[in-house]
Amino acid sequence: MNETNHTLKTTEQLIRKRFSDHFGDCYHIDRIESSFFHRKGREINYMTVYVGPPGPPLDQETTNTFDLLLKEELIGLDLHDWPAVAYVTTDA
């Protein structure tokens, strides 16, 4: 498994494991899509977390705090090229 696949897989596992602890029971993950692209000689990882209803809209402060917690865990696992993560609320 290459570094990108390992990083994306580990990040997705952490999101699925920690999501309900941080956001509560009024949200659920519909799906997570991840990928990467090359820019200026670097590999850029990104991930979109699709969050299903019926929860209220996600607020930026809560998602930013969750991202910081994820990054701390990834650093603890010696993964430093973590993906940018976007959270998108899906319709019913």
Disulfide bonds with the S-S distance in Angstrom:
none
